[in-house]
């Protein structure tokens, strides 16, 4: 069924490809900046972007596998493959992004080191925010169009929508924008106060943020994998469609 002017799957593929392109560029820029500045928060953000890029590749794999036609072994098709790969992506956010950032933050607090070339770090963070915003807007545009088709607000649509791909990209990018803000504030506070504590604290907060997003996505993917009931608005639509048939 079409909701956004293009088939829903095509819109999800486009959202994922935009996210992959944006995060790959961001990961390279952040990696260079982390090396130049020595910032733990910047390193956490670089790892975050690498994890996001890998996760979105997994989401793309899920889309492609889910599009395979039904066969004798899978008479209902392969649509649930996207839920499985979305779950794997969420675990990746938890482990590669969240736990790494927390560990890096703890090490930075225990053994603080001065941050150098702050101007380079700030420039990279601002450029990354622009690219991340591009990906975020693409996912949000798809979700808003689908929410309007269901006559729901965006928040309600996100927590009940059965396609995990735009939801995952949207939540990942939202977390990434918050993480960029934390890293930027940490760099500025380090410059003003001279204390490396801010850098480690920002890395810890970025890690906790990623773990929170990962838990939300894992719960959602898990619910879809074990065949939870369709949302109330979908059930009502089905009832009306059946009742309308003679």
C-alpha positions in Angstrom: 0.0 0.0 0.0 1.3 3.5 -0.8 1.2 6.2 1.8 3.9 8.7 0.8 3.7 8.9 -3.0 6.2 6.0 -3.4 5.9 2.4 -2.1 6.6 2.2 1.6 9.6 -0.1 1.1 11.1 2.2 -1.5 10.8 5.1 1.0 12.5 3.0 3.7 15.3 2.0 1.4 15.9 5.7 0.5 15.9 6.7 4.2 18.5 4.0 5.0 20.7 4.9 2.1 20.7 8.6 3.0 21.6 7.6 6.6 24.5 5.3 5.4 26.0 8.1 3.2 25.7 10.8 5.9 27.1 8.6 8.7 30.0 7.3 6.7 31.1 10.9 5.9 30.6 11.9 9.6 32.5 8.9 10.9 35.6 9.8 8.8 35.5 13.4 9.8 35.0 12.6 13.5 37.8 10.0 13.4 40.3 12.6 12.0 39.1 15.2 14.5 39.5 12.7 17.5 43.0 12.0 16.4 43.9 15.7 16.1 42.2 16.9 19.3 42.6 13.9 21.6 39.1 14.4 22.8 37.3 11.4 24.5 33.9 12.8 23.6 35.0 13.2 19.9 36.2 9.6 19.9 32.9 8.5 21.4 31.1 10.3 18.7 33.3 8.8 16.0 32.6 5.3 17.4 28.9 6.2 17.5 28.9 7.2 13.8 30.8 4.0 12.8 28.3 1.9 14.7 25.4 3.8 13.1 26.9 3.2 9.6 27.3 -0.5 10.2 23.8 -0.7 11.7 22.2 1.0 8.7 24.0 -1.4 6.4 22.3 -4.2 8.5 19.0 -2.4 8.1 19.5 -2.3 4.3 20.2 -6.1 4.4 17.0 -6.6 6.3 15.0 -4.6 3.6 16.5 -6.6 0.8 15.9 -10.0 2.5 12.4 -8.9 3.5 11.5 -8.2 -0.2 12.1 -11.8 -1.3 8.9 -13.5 -2.5 7.2 -16.3 -0.6 8.3 -19.9 -1.2 7.6 -23.4 0.1 9.8 -22.9 3.2 8.3 -19.4 4.0 4.7 -19.4 2.6 4.0 -16.1 4.3 7.1 -14.4 2.8 10.3 -13.0 4.4 8.9 -9.7 5.7 9.9 -10.4 9.3 13.6 -10.5 8.2 13.7 -6.7 8.7 12.7 -7.2 12.4 15.6 -9.6 12.9 18.2 -7.4 11.3 16.8 -4.3 13.2 17.3 -6.3 16.4 20.9 -7.0 15.5 21.4 -3.3 14.7 20.0 -2.3 18.1 22.4 -4.7 19.8 25.2 -3.1 17.8 24.2 0.3 19.1 24.3 -1.0 22.6 27.7 -2.8 22.5 29.7 -0.8 19.9 28.3 2.6 20.6 27.1 2.7 24.2 29.5 0.5 26.1 32.5 1.8 24.2 31.6 5.4 24.9 31.1 4.7 28.6 34.4 2.8 28.9 36.2 5.7 27.1 34.5 8.2 29.4 35.6 6.3 32.5 39.2 6.1 31.2 39.2 9.8 30.4 38.0 10.7 33.9 40.6 8.4 35.5 43.4 9.6 33.3 42.5 13.1 31.9 44.4 14.5 29.0 44.3 18.0 27.6 42.3 18.6 24.4 44.1 20.3 21.6 43.0 22.0 18.3 39.6 22.8 19.8 38.7 24.8 16.7 39.1 21.8 14.5 36.8 19.8 16.8 34.2 22.4 16.8 34.2 22.8 13.0 33.9 19.0 12.6 31.0 18.8 15.0 29.1 21.6 13.3 29.6 20.0 9.9 28.6 16.6 11.3 25.4 18.2 12.7 24.5 19.4 9.2 25.0 16.0 7.7 23.2 14.3 10.6 20.3 16.7 10.2 20.0 15.8 6.5 19.6 12.1 7.4 17.2 13.0 10.4 15.0 15.1 8.2 14.7 12.3 5.6 13.6 9.8 8.2 11.3 12.3 9.9 9.7 13.3 6.6 8.8 9.6 5.9 7.5 9.0 9.4 5.4 12.2 9.3 3.8 11.3 6.0 2.9 7.8 7.3 1.6 9.3 10.6 -0.7 11.6 8.7 -2.0 8.6 6.6 -2.8 6.8 9.9 -4.3 10.0 11.5 -1.8 9.8 14.4 0.7 12.2 15.8 4.4 11.5 15.1 5.2 10.1 18.6 2.3 7.6 18.6 3.1 6.5 15.1 6.8 5.9 16.0 5.9 3.6 18.9 3.3 1.6 17.0 4.6 1.5 13.4 5.5 -2.0 12.1 8.4 -0.8 9.8 11.4 -0.6 12.1 13.7 1.0 9.5 12.7 4.7 9.4 12.1 4.5 13.2 15.6 3.1 13.8 17.2 5.8 11.6 15.1 8.5 13.2 16.0 7.5 16.8 19.6 6.9 15.9 19.9 10.4 14.3 18.1 12.1 17.1 20.5 10.5 19.6 23.4 11.5 17.3 22.3 15.2 17.3 22.1 15.2 21.1 25.5 13.5 21.3 27.0 16.2 19.0 25.6 18.9 21.2 27.1 17.2 24.3 30.5 16.9 22.6 30.4 20.5 21.5 29.5 21.7 25.0 32.3 19.6 26.5 34.9 21.1 24.1 33.8 24.6 24.9 33.7 24.0 28.7 37.2 22.4 28.4 38.4 25.6 26.7 36.9 27.9 29.2 37.7 26.0 32.4 40.8 24.1 31.4 39.4 20.9 33.0 39.4 17.6 31.1 36.6 16.4 33.3 33.9 17.8 30.9 35.3 15.7 28.0 35.0 12.4 30.0 31.6 13.3 31.4 30.3 14.0 27.9 31.6 10.6 26.7 29.7 8.9 29.6 26.5 10.8 28.8 26.8 9.9 25.1 27.2 6.2 26.1 24.1 6.3 28.4 22.1 8.0 25.6 23.0 5.3 23.1 22.2 2.5 25.5 18.8 4.1 26.1 18.0 4.2 22.4 19.3 0.7 21.9 17.0 -0.7 24.7 14.0 1.1 23.1 14.8 -0.4 19.7 15.5 -3.9 21.0 12.1 -3.9 22.8 10.3 -2.8 19.7 12.0 -5.2 17.4 11.5 -8.0 19.9 7.8 -7.3 20.1 7.5 -7.4 16.3 9.5 -10.6 16.1 7.1 -12.5 18.4 4.1 -11.3 16.4 2.5 -8.7 18.7 -1.0 -7.6 17.7 -1.5 -4.9 15.1 -2.2 -1.4 16.5 -5.8 -0.5 17.3 -6.2 1.8 14.3 -5.0 -0.9 11.9 -7.4 -3.5 13.5 -10.3 -1.0 13.1 -9.4 -0.5 9.5 -9.4 -4.2 8.9 -12.8 -4.6 10.6 -14.3 -1.9 8.5 -12.9 -3.4 5.3 -14.3 -6.8 6.1 -17.7 -5.4 7.2 -18.0 -3.5 3.9 -17.7 -6.8 1.9 -21.1 -8.3 0.9 
